[in-house]
Amino acid sequence: MKTILESIKLTAVLATAALMTGCASNQTETKAAPKPQESAKPKTNYKDRQYAANPSKVKFGEFKYVELKKTELNPRENSGGNRQSAEKIDEILATGLKSIWPDLKVIPPGGDFSKSDQRTLQISPRIEHIHIVSVGARVFGGVLAGGSDLVMHVDYGDSSTGEVIANPDIWRGNNAWAGRWSEGATDNQIRDAVVAQIVDYTLRNK
C-alpha cells in the first residue's frame, strides 16, 4: 500500500514539473523580440543641416586693413545664371562691408590679396550651393519649379599668420509655395538675405 501511495506521489510530481516546463516554453515562444533601433538618417538636404557661425578667434577690429575677394563658385555650380548671381552678391556684399570699413579694398576678378606688411583681414566668400528660381520659371512653373537655396562659406584670414580665424557657413532658402504666392519675390530676396547675414556676422565680430 505504501509503495502504491509513493508511486502516485511521484507521478503527480513529474506531471506538475512537466506542466511548468511547458508554460515556460510557451512564454518564451510568444515573447516579442525587441525591435532594433533605427539609425539616424544622414542629413543630406541643405535645409536639414545645422549652420553654425562660431565667433572669430580674433576680433576684426584689430586689423588695420581689410580686403575682399570676388565670390568664388563651387565648380559644380558654375553656370551662366549662377555667375550672374555671384556678381550680384559681390555688389551687395561690397556695399555692406564698406558701411563697416569705408576703405575696404576689393580685389579684382582673378586677383590675389596684397602682400602688405601691415596686418590685413582677408575675406574670401564662396558659393557652395545655389539654386535660385527665376521669375519666369516661377510664373510659368509655379510650385513645380521647386524652392530656392543659397549656401555660402566665408573665410576670414589673418595676413600676418596665414591662419583662417573665422569660417562661417550661411544658408537661406524658401519653399516652392512661398515662391509661388510671392510670385518670385522670396526667390529674389535670398541673395540679399544671405549677404545681410554675412555683414551682420562681420559686424558682431568686429
C-alpha positions in Angstrom: 0.0 0.0 0.0 2.8 2.3 1.0 4.5 1.6 -2.3 1.4 2.4 -4.3 1.0 5.8 -2.5 4.7 6.7 -3.2 4.2 5.8 -6.9 1.1 8.1 -7.0 3.0 11.0 -5.4 6.0 10.6 -7.8 3.6 10.6 -10.8 2.0 13.8 -9.5 5.3 15.5 -9.0 6.5 14.6 -12.5 3.3 15.8 -14.1 3.5 19.1 -12.3 7.1 19.6 -13.4 6.2 18.8 -17.0 3.3 21.3 -16.9 5.5 24.1 -15.5 8.2 23.4 -18.2 5.5 23.6 -20.9 4.3 27.0 -19.6 7.8 28.4 -19.5 8.3 27.2 -23.1 5.1 28.9 -24.2 6.2 32.2 -22.6 9.5 32.1 -24.4 7.9 31.4 -27.8 5.3 34.2 -27.5 7.7 36.8 -26.2 8.2 39.6 -28.8 11.7 40.2 -29.9 13.0 43.7 -29.3 12.9 46.0 -32.3 16.3 47.2 -33.5 16.7 50.9 -33.1 16.7 52.8 -36.3 19.9 54.7 -37.0 19.7 58.4 -37.6 19.5 59.2 -41.3 22.2 61.5 -42.6 21.1 65.0 -43.3 21.9 65.5 -47.0 19.4 68.2 -47.8 20.7 71.7 -47.4 17.5 72.7 -45.5 18.0 69.8 -43.0 21.5 70.9 -42.0 22.5 72.9 -39.0 24.5 76.0 -39.8 26.6 77.4 -37.0 28.6 80.6 -37.2 31.2 80.4 -34.4 32.8 83.6 -33.1 36.1 84.7 -34.7 39.3 83.8 -32.9 40.4 87.4 -33.4 38.3 90.5 -33.3 38.1 92.0 -36.8 38.6 95.5 -35.3 42.3 94.6 -34.5 43.2 94.7 -38.2 44.4 97.9 -39.9 43.3 97.0 -43.4 40.5 94.8 -44.9 40.5 93.2 -48.3 37.6 91.4 -50.0 38.0 88.9 -52.9 35.3 88.3 -55.5 32.9 85.4 -54.7 34.2 82.0 -55.8 31.7 79.5 -57.3 31.8 75.8 -56.4 32.8 74.2 -59.8 29.6 72.1 -59.7 27.6 75.3 -59.6 29.5 77.1 -62.4 26.8 78.1 -64.9 25.8 81.4 -66.6 22.9 82.2 -64.3 24.9 81.3 -61.2 27.8 83.5 -62.3 25.3 86.4 -62.6 24.1 85.7 -59.0 27.8 85.7 -57.8 28.3 89.1 -59.4 25.1 90.4 -57.7 26.3 89.0 -54.4 29.7 90.8 -54.9 28.0 94.1 -55.4 25.7 93.8 -52.4 28.5 92.4 -50.1 31.0 95.1 -51.0 28.4 97.8 -50.3 27.5 96.2 -46.9 31.1 95.8 -45.8 32.0 99.3 -46.9 29.4 100.5 -44.4 31.8 99.0 -41.8 35.1 99.7 -43.4 34.9 102.7 -45.9 38.4 102.0 -47.0 37.7 98.3 -47.9 39.8 97.1 -50.8 38.0 94.9 -53.3 40.3 92.5 -55.2 39.6 92.4 -58.9 38.5 89.1 -60.5 41.4 86.6 -60.7 43.5 88.8 -58.4 45.1 87.9 -55.1 45.4 89.6 -51.8 48.1 92.3 -51.5 51.5 91.5 -49.8 51.3 94.3 -47.4 53.5 94.2 -44.3 50.5 95.7 -42.4 48.2 93.2 -40.7 45.2 92.7 -43.0 41.9 91.0 -42.7 41.4 88.9 -45.9 37.8 87.9 -46.7 37.1 85.1 -49.2 33.4 84.3 -49.9 32.5 81.1 -51.7 29.1 79.8 -53.0 28.9 76.2 -52.1 25.4 75.6 -53.4 22.9 77.8 -55.3 19.6 77.3 -56.9 17.6 80.5 -57.5 14.3 80.0 -59.3 14.0 82.8 -61.9 10.8 84.9 -62.1 9.9 83.4 -65.5 10.3 79.9 -64.2 8.2 80.8 -61.1 5.4 82.4 -63.1 5.1 79.5 -65.6 6.1 76.6 -63.3 4.6 77.8 -60.0 5.3 75.3 -57.2 6.6 72.8 -59.8 9.7 75.0 -60.2 10.7 73.9 -56.6 12.3 76.0 -53.9 15.4 78.3 -53.9 18.5 77.7 -51.9 21.8 79.5 -51.3 24.7 78.2 -49.2 27.8 80.4 -48.7 31.1 79.8 -46.9 33.2 82.7 -45.9 36.9 82.6 -44.8 38.3 85.4 -42.8 42.1 85.2 -42.9 44.9 86.9 -40.9 47.6 88.0 -43.3 50.2 88.1 -40.6 49.9 84.4 -39.7 48.1 82.9 -42.7 45.5 81.5 -40.4 41.8 81.3 -41.1 40.4 82.9 -37.9 36.7 82.5 -38.9 34.8 80.5 -41.5 31.0 80.7 -41.1 28.6 78.8 -43.3 25.4 80.6 -44.0 22.2 79.3 -45.7 18.9 80.7 -46.7 16.1 79.1 -48.7 12.4 79.1 -49.3 9.9 76.5 -50.2 8.0 76.2 -53.5 4.7 77.5 -52.1 6.4 80.7 -50.7 7.9 81.4 -54.1 4.6 80.7 -55.8 2.5 83.0 -53.6 5.1 85.8 -53.7 5.4 85.5 -57.5 9.1 85.0 -57.2 9.8 87.8 -54.7 11.1 85.4 -51.9 13.3 83.7 -54.5 15.0 87.0 -55.4 15.4 88.1 -51.8 17.5 85.1 -50.9 20.8 86.6 -52.1 20.2 89.8 -50.2 19.2 87.8 -47.1 22.5 85.7 -47.1 24.6 88.8 -47.7 22.8 90.6 -44.8 23.7 87.7 -42.6 27.4 87.8 -43.6 27.5 91.6 -42.9 25.8 91.0 -39.6 28.3 88.3 -38.6 31.2 90.6 -39.6 29.8 93.4 -37.6 29.2 91.3 -34.5 32.9 90.1 -34.6 34.4 93.5 -35.2 
